[in-house]
Amino acid sequence: MSDFIDEVDEQLRADRYRELARKTLPWFLAAVAAVVVGFLGAWGYQHWRDQNIDKASIAYDKATNSLLQGDETGAYAAFEPVAKNGPAGYRTLALIQQGNIRLNADKTVEAVALYDAAAKAAPNAILGDQARLKAALALLDTTPYAQEETRLKALIGPKKPYDLEAREALAFAKMAAGKTAEAKTDFSALMLMLGVTDGMRQRAQTAIAVIDSGQAKVAVDIAKLSATLPPPAPQMLQQPPGGPAPQGAPAAQDAPQDAPRTAQ
């Protein structure tokens, strides 16, 4: 009798397992399918991304070579496809390069529009704030001081990668606006700040001397030239995991070999 009962219990358990399997199998298969599709999708995206980066790198190098050979028209055209369709880092760099070309041609409005577009496309604060700083420098002696102040103050702060450069530019903006006393105070304070490079300290000393001599416009013209410096090298486009690079240290796809301290 006990054997019969055990056999019935075993049969009932087997029936319950089969019923459970029948109900859960579709969900299990769906989960497996989702994992496979997700893996294939991620692999496909990574493959596409790598190919896109390779194409952008080749096009960017070609455009840069044209620029180094003095062919600004050809370089601008060569940067165009990268500026429109390249990965975020290369797109930002190409837009900055195009902005530099337009600024060299005294087309400030076009240059600033390109810098602003680069800032929007930037994959990290290092590239984005560099483009914003270039736009502010390009407008140094042509835009109302209030607008220039708004642009530059957005770049100032303890966690901003171009804090010191923005402070320096704001002091030059005050010079351009005739606020020479305020500018002199800012330059004096800048020289005492941690992380200030020797070049920045020398420019501050020169600016103070120029203010004292009454030739402030000369220093403003020199500062404005900073906007035409080339953007960071493509091989260091990745922002480091710990956030923006500290002042005075190299910043790393999607930061310039000498950013953020000297690459303006």
TIZASE-410409 format. One record per residue (C-alpha): residue number from 1; residue in three letters; z, y, x. Coordinates in steps of 0.001 Angstrom, whole numbers, plus 500000, padded with zeros to 6 digits. Layout:
BEGIN
rec nr=NUM&rest=ALA&zz=Z&yy=Y&xx=X
...
! end
This chain:
BEGIN
rec nr=1&rest=MET&zz=500000&yy=500000&xx=500000
rec nr=2&rest=SER&zz=500932&yy=502376&xx=502788
rec nr=3&rest=ASP&zz=497602&yy=501654&xx=504489
rec nr=4&rest=PHE&zz=495793&yy=502549&xx=501287
rec nr=5&rest=ILE&zz=497714&yy=505839&xx=501024
rec nr=6&rest=ASP&zz=496988&yy=506694&xx=504652
rec nr=7&rest=GLU&zz=493324&yy=505962&xx=504116
rec nr=8&rest=VAL&zz=493247&yy=508258&xx=501059
rec nr=9&rest=ASP&zz=494987&yy=511064&xx=502989
rec nr=10&rest=GLU&zz=492551&yy=510692&xx=505839
rec nr=11&rest=GLN&zz=489642&yy=510828&xx=503433
rec nr=12&rest=LEU&zz=491053&yy=513954&xx=501795
rec nr=13&rest=ARG&zz=491505&yy=515647&xx=505178
rec nr=14&rest=ALA&zz=487953&yy=514754&xx=506152
rec nr=15&rest=ASP&zz=486673&yy=516233&xx=502894
rec nr=16&rest=ARG&zz=488676&yy=519425&xx=503494
rec nr=17&rest=TYR&zz=487323&yy=519739&xx=507048
rec nr=18&rest=ARG&zz=483764&yy=519254&xx=505857
rec nr=19&rest=GLU&zz=484275&yy=521908&xx=503162
rec nr=20&rest=LEU&zz=485820&yy=524299&xx=505690
rec nr=21&rest=ALA&zz=482941&yy=523697&xx=508093
rec nr=22&rest=ARG&zz=480426&yy=524290&xx=505313
rec nr=23&rest=LYS&zz=482010&yy=527651&xx=504494
rec nr=24&rest=THR&zz=482547&yy=528868&xx=508061
rec nr=25&rest=LEU&zz=479355&yy=527588&xx=509719
rec nr=26&rest=PRO&zz=477125&yy=530467&xx=508466
rec nr=27&rest=TRP&zz=479638&yy=533028&xx=509776
rec nr=28&rest=PHE&zz=479873&yy=531228&xx=513092
rec nr=29&rest=LEU&zz=476104&yy=531110&xx=513461
rec nr=30&rest=ALA&zz=475863&yy=534792&xx=512509
rec nr=31&rest=ALA&zz=478442&yy=535699&xx=515172
rec nr=32&rest=VAL&zz=476564&yy=533706&xx=517820
rec nr=33&rest=ALA&zz=473308&yy=535374&xx=516798
rec nr=34&rest=ALA&zz=474947&yy=538822&xx=517001
rec nr=35&rest=VAL&zz=476202&yy=538100&xx=520523
rec nr=36&rest=VAL&zz=472764&yy=536913&xx=521640
rec nr=37&rest=VAL&zz=470991&yy=539896&xx=520066
rec nr=38&rest=GLY&zz=473545&yy=542273&xx=521565
rec nr=39&rest=PHE&zz=473115&yy=540745&xx=525029
rec nr=40&rest=LEU&zz=469330&yy=540868&xx=524832
rec nr=41&rest=GLY&zz=469469&yy=544442&xx=523512
rec nr=42&rest=ALA&zz=471757&yy=545584&xx=526336
rec nr=43&rest=TRP&zz=469590&yy=543829&xx=528917
rec nr=44&rest=GLY&zz=466447&yy=545358&xx=527442
rec nr=45&rest=TYR&zz=467965&yy=548847&xx=527411
rec nr=46&rest=GLN&zz=469162&yy=548526&xx=531016
rec nr=47&rest=HIS&zz=465724&yy=547301&xx=532094
rec nr=48&rest=TRP&zz=464031&yy=550204&xx=530304
rec nr=49&rest=ARG&zz=466545&yy=552664&xx=531749
rec nr=50&rest=ASP&zz=466009&yy=551413&xx=535309
rec nr=51&rest=GLN&zz=462247&yy=551694&xx=534929
rec nr=52&rest=ASN&zz=462587&yy=555194&xx=533470
rec nr=53&rest=ILE&zz=464803&yy=556281&xx=536358
rec nr=54&rest=ASP&zz=462367&yy=554842&xx=538913
rec nr=55&rest=LYS&zz=459444&yy=556702&xx=537333
rec nr=56&rest=ALA&zz=461424&yy=559938&xx=537171
rec nr=57&rest=SER&zz=462487&yy=559569&xx=540805
rec nr=58&rest=ILE&zz=458896&yy=559164&xx=541990
rec nr=59&rest=ALA&zz=457681&yy=562102&xx=539900
rec nr=60&rest=TYR&zz=460571&yy=564309&xx=541023
rec nr=61&rest=ASP&zz=459929&yy=563508&xx=544714
rec nr=62&rest=LYS&zz=456249&yy=564306&xx=544285
rec nr=63&rest=ALA&zz=457056&yy=567656&xx=542669
rec nr=64&rest=THR&zz=459618&yy=568467&xx=545364
rec nr=65&rest=ASN&zz=457069&yy=567763&xx=548093
rec nr=66&rest=SER&zz=454651&yy=570178&xx=546428
rec nr=67&rest=LEU&zz=457397&yy=572783&xx=546361
rec nr=68&rest=LEU&zz=458193&yy=572240&xx=550049
rec nr=69&rest=GLN&zz=454507&yy=572758&xx=550825
rec nr=70&rest=GLY&zz=454595&yy=576127&xx=549089
rec nr=71&rest=ASP&zz=452629&yy=575073&xx=546011
rec nr=72&rest=GLU&zz=454923&yy=576500&xx=543334
rec nr=73&rest=THR&zz=452291&yy=576300&xx=540592
rec nr=74&rest=GLY&zz=451590&yy=572644&xx=541301
rec nr=75&rest=ALA&zz=455292&yy=571898&xx=541667
rec nr=76&rest=TYR&zz=456128&yy=573513&xx=538329
rec nr=77&rest=ALA&zz=453490&yy=571399&xx=536603
rec nr=78&rest=ALA&zz=454691&yy=568252&xx=538394
rec nr=79&rest=PHE&zz=458277&yy=568866&xx=537299
rec nr=80&rest=GLU&zz=457177&yy=569265&xx=533658
rec nr=81&rest=PRO&zz=457052&yy=565574&xx=532590
rec nr=82&rest=VAL&zz=460456&yy=564930&xx=534174
rec nr=83&rest=ALA&zz=461881&yy=568046&xx=532516
rec nr=84&rest=LYS&zz=460632&yy=566834&xx=529130
rec nr=85&rest=ASN&zz=461122&yy=563073&xx=529169
rec nr=86&rest=GLY&zz=463144&yy=562104&xx=532234
rec nr=87&rest=PRO&zz=466687&yy=560669&xx=532233
rec nr=88&rest=ALA&zz=469394&yy=563282&xx=531712
rec nr=89&rest=GLY&zz=470186&yy=563805&xx=535398
rec nr=90&rest=TYR&zz=466589&yy=564130&xx=536549
rec nr=91&rest=ARG&zz=465704&yy=566215&xx=533498
rec nr=92&rest=THR&zz=468463&yy=568649&xx=534428
rec nr=93&rest=LEU&zz=467324&yy=568878&xx=538053
rec nr=94&rest=ALA&zz=463684&yy=569376&xx=537080
rec nr=95&rest=LEU&zz=464594&yy=572188&xx=534675
rec nr=96&rest=ILE&zz=466683&yy=573860&xx=537377
rec nr=97&rest=GLN&zz=463786&yy=573623&xx=539824
rec nr=98&rest=GLN&zz=461441&yy=575127&xx=537253
rec nr=99&rest=GLY&zz=463966&yy=577901&xx=536681
rec nr=100&rest=ASN&zz=464069&yy=578595&xx=540421
rec nr=101&rest=ILE&zz=460281&yy=578835&xx=540523
rec nr=102&rest=ARG&zz=460197&yy=581278&xx=537615
rec nr=103&rest=LEU&zz=462995&yy=583354&xx=539152
rec nr=104&rest=ASN&zz=461105&yy=583548&xx=542453
rec nr=105&rest=ALA&zz=458185&yy=584911&xx=540442
rec nr=106&rest=ASP&zz=460468&yy=587619&xx=538942
rec nr=107&rest=LYS&zz=460276&yy=585994&xx=535502
rec nr=108&rest=THR&zz=463997&yy=586215&xx=534856
rec nr=109&rest=VAL&zz=463881&yy=585646&xx=531100
rec nr=110&rest=GLU&zz=461933&yy=582391&xx=531509
rec nr=111&rest=ALA&zz=464173&yy=581313&xx=534371
rec nr=112&rest=VAL&zz=467349&yy=581830&xx=532362
rec nr=113&rest=ALA&zz=465887&yy=579909&xx=529411
rec nr=114&rest=LEU&zz=465173&yy=576980&xx=531747
rec nr=115&rest=TYR&zz=468654&yy=577120&xx=533267
rec nr=116&rest=ASP&zz=470203&yy=577144&xx=529799
rec nr=117&rest=ALA&zz=468077&yy=574149&xx=528821
rec nr=118&rest=ALA&zz=469208&yy=572370&xx=531985
rec nr=119&rest=ALA&zz=472842&yy=573025&xx=531087
rec nr=120&rest=LYS&zz=472330&yy=571449&xx=527668
rec nr=121&rest=ALA&zz=470616&yy=568395&xx=529161
rec nr=122&rest=ALA&zz=473172&yy=567870&xx=531927
rec nr=123&rest=PRO&zz=474974&yy=564504&xx=531969
rec nr=124&rest=ASN&zz=478122&yy=565961&xx=533538
rec nr=125&rest=ALA&zz=479976&yy=569216&xx=534167
rec nr=126&rest=ILE&zz=478877&yy=569461&xx=537797
rec nr=127&rest=LEU&zz=475196&yy=569770&xx=536946
rec nr=128&rest=GLY&zz=475787&yy=571611&xx=533677
rec nr=129&rest=ASP&zz=478007&yy=574296&xx=535154
rec nr=130&rest=GLN&zz=475697&yy=574685&xx=538126
rec nr=131&rest=ALA&zz=472841&yy=575511&xx=535750
rec nr=132&rest=ARG&zz=475075&yy=577920&xx=533819
rec nr=133&rest=LEU&zz=476121&yy=579604&xx=537059
rec nr=134&rest=LYS&zz=472487&yy=580006&xx=538114
rec nr=135&rest=ALA&zz=471686&yy=581631&xx=534766
rec nr=136&rest=ALA&zz=474572&yy=584059&xx=535198
rec nr=137&rest=LEU&zz=473507&yy=584914&xx=538752
rec nr=138&rest=ALA&zz=469931&yy=585500&xx=537621
rec nr=139&rest=LEU&zz=471214&yy=588003&xx=535046
rec nr=140&rest=LEU&zz=473665&yy=589629&xx=537422
rec nr=141&rest=ASP&zz=472205&yy=593144&xx=537409
rec nr=142&rest=THR&zz=470076&yy=593082&xx=534253
rec nr=143&rest=THR&zz=472316&yy=591956&xx=531405
rec nr=144&rest=PRO&zz=475179&yy=593976&xx=529854
rec nr=145&rest=TYR&zz=478463&yy=593335&xx=531610
rec nr=146&rest=ALA&zz=480125&yy=591970&xx=528451
rec nr=147&rest=GLN&zz=477527&yy=589198&xx=528167
rec nr=148&rest=GLU&zz=477743&yy=588391&xx=531866
rec nr=149&rest=GLU&zz=481519&yy=588248&xx=531646
rec nr=150&rest=THR&zz=481309&yy=585802&xx=528733
rec nr=151&rest=ARG&zz=478980&yy=583505&xx=530672
rec nr=152&rest=LEU&zz=481086&yy=583518&xx=533819
rec nr=153&rest=LYS&zz=484534&yy=583247&xx=532261
rec nr=154&rest=ALA&zz=483408&yy=580011&xx=530617
rec nr=155&rest=LEU&zz=483005&yy=578605&xx=534159
rec nr=156&rest=ILE&zz=486430&yy=579689&xx=535398
rec nr=157&rest=GLY&zz=489428&yy=577397&xx=535229
rec nr=158&rest=PRO&zz=491452&yy=574895&xx=537281
rec nr=159&rest=LYS&zz=489307&yy=571948&xx=536133
rec nr=160&rest=LYS&zz=485949&yy=573712&xx=536383
rec nr=161&rest=PRO&zz=483758&yy=572467&xx=539274
rec nr=162&rest=TYR&zz=482447&yy=575966&xx=540077
rec nr=163&rest=ASP&zz=485614&yy=577943&xx=539463
rec nr=164&rest=LEU&zz=485565&yy=579855&xx=542751
rec nr=165&rest=GLU&zz=481816&yy=580544&xx=542640
rec nr=166&rest=ALA&zz=482180&yy=581889&xx=539105
rec nr=167&rest=ARG&zz=485057&yy=584138&xx=540189
rec nr=168&rest=GLU&zz=482920&yy=585433&xx=543041
rec nr=169&rest=ALA&zz=479967&yy=586039&xx=540717
rec nr=170&rest=LEU&zz=482202&yy=587859&xx=538230
rec nr=171&rest=ALA&zz=483369&yy=590170&xx=541004
rec nr=172&rest=PHE&zz=479728&yy=590902&xx=541860
rec nr=173&rest=ALA&zz=479024&yy=591493&xx=538160
rec nr=174&rest=LYS&zz=481770&yy=594086&xx=538131
rec nr=175&rest=MET&zz=480153&yy=595724&xx=541152
rec nr=176&rest=ALA&zz=476810&yy=595812&xx=539344
rec nr=177&rest=ALA&zz=478486&yy=597373&xx=536303
rec nr=178&rest=GLY&zz=480105&yy=600081&xx=538421
rec nr=179&rest=LYS&zz=483582&yy=598573&xx=538120
rec nr=180&rest=THR&zz=484032&yy=598769&xx=541879
rec nr=181&rest=ALA&zz=487828&yy=599082&xx=541885
rec nr=182&rest=GLU&zz=488192&yy=595902&xx=539794
rec nr=183&rest=ALA&zz=485601&yy=594145&xx=541928
rec nr=184&rest=LYS&zz=487444&yy=595053&xx=545116
rec nr=185&rest=THR&zz=490689&yy=593665&xx=543680
rec nr=186&rest=ASP&zz=488927&yy=590418&xx=542682
rec nr=187&rest=PHE&zz=487359&yy=589988&xx=546116
rec nr=188&rest=SER&zz=490720&yy=590563&xx=547787
rec nr=189&rest=ALA&zz=492343&yy=587948&xx=545558
rec nr=190&rest=LEU&zz=489478&yy=585500&xx=546104
rec nr=191&rest=MET&zz=490000&yy=585520&xx=549867
rec nr=192&rest=LEU&zz=493563&yy=584267&xx=549385
rec nr=193&rest=MET&zz=492709&yy=581348&xx=547088
rec nr=194&rest=LEU&zz=492843&yy=577720&xx=548166
rec nr=195&rest=GLY&zz=489460&yy=576079&xx=548613
rec nr=196&rest=VAL&zz=487564&yy=579254&xx=549458
rec nr=197&rest=THR&zz=484880&yy=578517&xx=552028
rec nr=198&rest=ASP&zz=484331&yy=580603&xx=555142
rec nr=199&rest=GLY&zz=481049&yy=581806&xx=553673
rec nr=200&rest=MET&zz=482720&yy=583009&xx=550479
rec nr=201&rest=ARG&zz=485461&yy=584724&xx=552456
rec nr=202&rest=GLN&zz=482869&yy=586499&xx=554624
rec nr=203&rest=ARG&zz=480911&yy=587598&xx=551547
rec nr=204&rest=ALA&zz=484089&yy=588956&xx=549995
rec nr=205&rest=GLN&zz=484918&yy=590898&xx=553144
rec nr=206&rest=THR&zz=481370&yy=592238&xx=553303
rec nr=207&rest=ALA&zz=481443&yy=593189&xx=549617
rec nr=208&rest=ILE&zz=484682&yy=595120&xx=550086
rec nr=209&rest=ALA&zz=483186&yy=596943&xx=553070
rec nr=210&rest=VAL&zz=480043&yy=597714&xx=551053
rec nr=211&rest=ILE&zz=482138&yy=599032&xx=548142
rec nr=212&rest=ASP&zz=484025&yy=601286&xx=550538
rec nr=213&rest=SER&zz=480703&yy=602531&xx=551918
rec nr=214&rest=GLY&zz=479285&yy=603246&xx=548437
rec nr=215&rest=GLN&zz=476354&yy=600769&xx=548762
rec nr=216&rest=ALA&zz=477421&yy=598201&xx=546159
rec nr=217&rest=LYS&zz=473852&yy=597522&xx=544938
rec nr=218&rest=VAL&zz=472951&yy=595874&xx=548266
rec nr=219&rest=ALA&zz=475686&yy=593246&xx=547920
rec nr=220&rest=VAL&zz=474645&yy=592513&xx=544322
rec nr=221&rest=ASP&zz=471052&yy=591855&xx=545415
rec nr=222&rest=ILE&zz=472287&yy=589418&xx=548057
rec nr=223&rest=ALA&zz=474501&yy=587594&xx=545577
rec nr=224&rest=LYS&zz=471627&yy=587235&xx=543119
rec nr=225&rest=LEU&zz=469636&yy=585281&xx=545706
rec nr=226&rest=SER&zz=472148&yy=582443&xx=545310
rec nr=227&rest=ALA&zz=470522&yy=581526&xx=542021
rec nr=228&rest=THR&zz=467315&yy=580462&xx=543779
rec nr=229&rest=LEU&zz=468976&yy=577796&xx=545941
rec nr=230&rest=PRO&zz=467711&yy=574270&xx=545120
rec nr=231&rest=PRO&zz=469750&yy=571951&xx=542878
rec nr=232&rest=PRO&zz=471703&yy=568963&xx=544233
rec nr=233&rest=ALA&zz=470046&yy=565909&xx=545689
rec nr=234&rest=PRO&zz=468963&yy=563301&xx=543083
rec nr=235&rest=GLN&zz=470698&yy=560426&xx=544877
rec nr=236&rest=MET&zz=474102&yy=561844&xx=543932
rec nr=237&rest=LEU&zz=473726&yy=562539&xx=540248
rec nr=238&rest=GLN&zz=476684&yy=560426&xx=539105
rec nr=239&rest=GLN&zz=479944&yy=562234&xx=538399
rec nr=240&rest=PRO&zz=482839&yy=560412&xx=540082
rec nr=241&rest=PRO&zz=485100&yy=558319&xx=537821
rec nr=242&rest=GLY&zz=488089&yy=560590&xx=538388
rec nr=243&rest=GLY&zz=486368&yy=563602&xx=536839
rec nr=244&rest=PRO&zz=484854&yy=566683&xx=538507
rec nr=245&rest=ALA&zz=485029&yy=566707&xx=542265
rec nr=246&rest=PRO&zz=487841&yy=568816&xx=543710
rec nr=247&rest=GLN&zz=486997&yy=572195&xx=545115
rec nr=248&rest=GLY&zz=485697&yy=571932&xx=548618
rec nr=249&rest=ALA&zz=484844&yy=568223&xx=548356
rec nr=250&rest=PRO&zz=481460&yy=566584&xx=547890
rec nr=251&rest=ALA&zz=480782&yy=565824&xx=544274
rec nr=252&rest=ALA&zz=478832&yy=562811&xx=543308
rec nr=253&rest=GLN&zz=474124&yy=559951&xx=538574
rec nr=254&rest=ASP&zz=473873&yy=561644&xx=537339
rec nr=255&rest=ALA&zz=476395&yy=565703&xx=542555
rec nr=256&rest=PRO&zz=474999&yy=567531&xx=545173
rec nr=257&rest=GLN&zz=475651&yy=566593&xx=548755
rec nr=258&rest=ASP&zz=477540&yy=569816&xx=549258
rec nr=259&rest=ALA&zz=478516&yy=570640&xx=545664
rec nr=260&rest=PRO&zz=480325&yy=572234&xx=544122
rec nr=261&rest=ARG&zz=481322&yy=574555&xx=546896
rec nr=262&rest=THR&zz=477962&yy=575626&xx=548352
rec nr=263&rest=ALA&zz=475227&yy=574480&xx=545979
rec nr=264&rest=GLN&zz=474794&yy=577334&xx=543603
! end
